Structure formats: C-alpha cells, structure tokens
Amino acid sequence: MSQLYWHRGTFGKCKLAWFRKFLPFEKGVPSHDTFTELFARLDTLEFYAAL
C-alpha cells in the first residue's frame, strides 16, 4: 500500500506546473507521507458515501 502513496507523491511532483494553474502550491505538493496519513484518517464508509 505504501507504494501507492509514493506514486501519488511522485505524480504530484511531475504535474506540479499543471496543479499550479488551480492552486499556488507554494511549498510544493504533499509528500507521500502526507497522503498516507490523510487516507489512514479517512472514514472509508463516509468517503464512499460522498462519492
């Protein structure tokens, strides 16, 4: 599972110029550790209900 979050961080770094069209991302994109913490805290039932 940790590889999935690592790939999200890598993808974000590769697409940073595109993301900055929408938000400034002054400190860059979140790290893979941030993605790991974020998704670990989500209530999966609530998340899927919101989709």
N, CA, C and O of each residue as an XYZ file, in Angstrom:
204
protein
N       0.816     -1.195      0.000
C       0.000      0.000      0.000
C       0.858      1.256      0.000
O       0.477      2.266     -0.591
N       2.009      1.205      0.654
C       2.843      2.403      0.732
C       3.353      2.826     -0.638
O       3.592      4.012     -0.864
N       3.526      1.869     -1.568
C       3.959      2.234     -2.916
C       2.912      3.102     -3.598
O       3.253      4.010     -4.355
N       1.646      2.829     -3.334
C       0.574      3.618     -3.925
C       0.715      5.084     -3.540
O       0.586      5.960     -4.395
N       0.977      5.362     -2.271
C       1.121      6.741     -1.825
C       2.403      7.359     -2.357
O       2.439      8.554     -2.652
N       3.458      6.557     -2.483
C       4.705      7.063     -3.049
C       4.468      7.506     -4.485
O       4.975      8.545     -4.906
N       3.697      6.721     -5.242
C       3.411      7.075     -6.631
C       2.568      8.343     -6.717
O       2.740      9.130     -7.649
N       1.674      8.555     -5.777
C       0.867      9.782     -5.785
C       1.744     11.000     -5.565
O       1.560     12.028     -6.217
N       2.694     10.891     -4.651
C       3.617     11.996     -4.419
C       4.481     12.261     -5.630
O       4.717     13.417     -5.983
N       4.955     11.209     -6.271
C       5.782     11.347     -7.470
C       4.971     11.954     -8.604
O       5.461     12.832     -9.314
N       3.740     11.497     -8.783
C       2.861     12.053     -9.808
C       2.648     13.542     -9.570
O       2.703     14.340    -10.506
N       2.407     13.911     -8.323
C       2.194     15.316     -7.986
C       3.392     16.179     -8.332
O       3.232     17.292     -8.832
N       4.587     15.680     -8.071
C       5.798     16.436     -8.402
C       5.949     16.587     -9.910
O       6.375     17.637    -10.390
N       5.606     15.552    -10.649
C       5.715     15.604    -12.110
C       4.702     16.564    -12.721
O       4.970     17.166    -13.761
N       3.557     16.710    -12.096
C       2.472     17.545    -12.632
C       2.319     18.867    -11.882
O       1.279     19.517    -11.982
N       3.336     19.267    -11.138
C       3.243     20.460    -10.297
C       2.878     21.703    -11.097
O       2.051     22.496    -10.646
N       3.462     21.892    -12.253
C       3.147     23.075    -13.072
C       1.664     23.100    -13.427
O       1.044     24.163    -13.409
N       1.097     21.960    -13.744
C      -0.320     21.891    -14.082
C      -1.183     22.180    -12.857
O      -2.154     22.930    -12.946
N      -0.831     21.583    -11.703
C      -1.584     21.831    -10.470
C      -1.562     23.307    -10.096
O      -2.540     23.820     -9.552
N      -0.475     23.987    -10.376
C      -0.357     25.405    -10.025
C      -1.270     26.295    -10.859
O      -1.410     27.478    -10.548
N      -1.879     25.780    -11.880
C      -2.894     26.535    -12.624
C      -4.133     26.739    -11.759
O      -4.915     27.659    -11.997
N      -4.310     25.882    -10.756
C      -5.508     25.902     -9.922
C      -5.250     26.390     -8.502
O      -6.092     27.080     -7.927
N      -4.104     26.046     -7.931
C      -3.713     26.446     -6.578
C      -2.223     26.760     -6.581
O      -1.484     26.210     -7.398
N      -1.765     27.631     -5.684
C      -0.355     28.044     -5.739
C       0.665     26.967     -5.368
O       1.771     26.972     -5.909
N       0.335     26.058     -4.477
C       1.280     25.020     -4.038
C       2.657     25.627     -3.768
O       3.669     25.159     -4.289
N       2.676     26.677     -2.944
C       3.918     27.407     -2.660
C       5.002     26.522     -2.055
O       6.190     26.776     -2.249
N       4.604     25.495     -1.332
C       5.582     24.587     -0.710
C       5.677     23.268     -1.472
O       6.187     22.281     -0.940
N       5.198     23.244     -2.691
C       5.213     22.014     -3.477
C       4.012     21.142     -3.158
O       3.113     21.553     -2.425
N       4.003     19.956     -3.703
C       2.900     19.025     -3.458
C       3.150     18.266     -2.155
O       4.295     18.136     -1.723
N       2.096     17.771     -1.535
C       2.283     16.995     -0.312
C       3.144     15.754     -0.564
O       3.135     15.192     -1.660
N       3.870     15.345      0.444
C       4.727     14.164      0.327
C       3.887     12.891      0.388
O       2.702     12.925      0.719
N       4.518     11.783      0.066
C       3.812     10.503      0.166
C       3.418     10.208      1.608
O       2.422      9.527      1.851
N       4.192     10.716      2.568
C       3.832     10.528      3.978
C       2.533     11.251      4.309
O       1.714     10.740      5.072
N       2.343     12.426      3.746
C       1.112     13.183      3.969
C      -0.081     12.435      3.399
O      -1.128     12.356      4.042
N       0.066     11.883      2.191
C      -1.020     11.095      1.609
C      -1.339      9.879      2.477
O      -2.508      9.548      2.675
N      -0.318      9.223      2.988
C      -0.516      8.054      3.848
C      -1.317      8.433      5.085
O      -2.272      7.742      5.440
N      -0.938      9.521      5.743
C      -1.642      9.969      6.949
C      -3.071     10.383      6.638
O      -3.991     10.056      7.387
N      -3.260     11.098      5.538
C      -4.592     11.561      5.164
C      -5.545     10.391      4.940
O      -6.630     10.351      5.519
N      -5.142      9.452      4.111
C      -6.027      8.340      3.793
C      -6.207      7.387      4.964
O      -7.231      6.710      5.048
N      -5.248      7.318      5.857
C      -5.397      6.487      7.051
C      -6.454      7.060      7.990
O      -7.088      6.315      8.737
N      -6.644      8.362      7.956
C      -7.608      9.012      8.854
C      -9.025      9.067      8.295
O      -9.975      9.325      9.035
N      -9.171      8.828      7.007
C     -10.498      8.903      6.409
C     -11.388      7.767      6.887
O     -10.946      6.627      7.034
N     -12.632      8.095      7.122
C     -13.642      7.081      7.399
C     -14.087      6.558      6.033
O     -14.745      7.275      5.279
N     -13.736      5.331      5.717
C     -13.988      4.824      4.369
C     -15.469      4.798      4.011
O     -15.824      5.061      2.862
N     -16.329      4.490      4.954
C     -17.762      4.478      4.660
C     -18.264      5.874      4.323
O     -19.048      6.043      3.389
N     -17.821      6.868      5.070
C     -18.210      8.250      4.789
C     -17.638      8.716      3.450
O     -18.306      9.417      2.690
N     -16.412      8.324      3.176
C     -15.767      8.714      1.923
C     -16.534      8.149      0.726
O     -16.835      8.879     -0.219
N     -16.845      6.867      0.763
C     -17.580      6.246     -0.342
C     -18.991      6.805     -0.459
O     -19.519      6.911     -1.565
N     -19.602      7.160      0.649
C     -20.939      7.751      0.607
C     -20.917      9.107     -0.087
O     -21.889      9.498     -0.733
N     -19.803      9.819      0.048
C     -19.682     11.139     -0.571
C     -19.469     11.046     -2.080
O     -19.731     12.003     -2.808
N     -18.999      9.904     -2.542
C     -18.782      9.735     -3.981
C     -20.102      9.538     -4.648
O     -20.158      9.375     -5.867
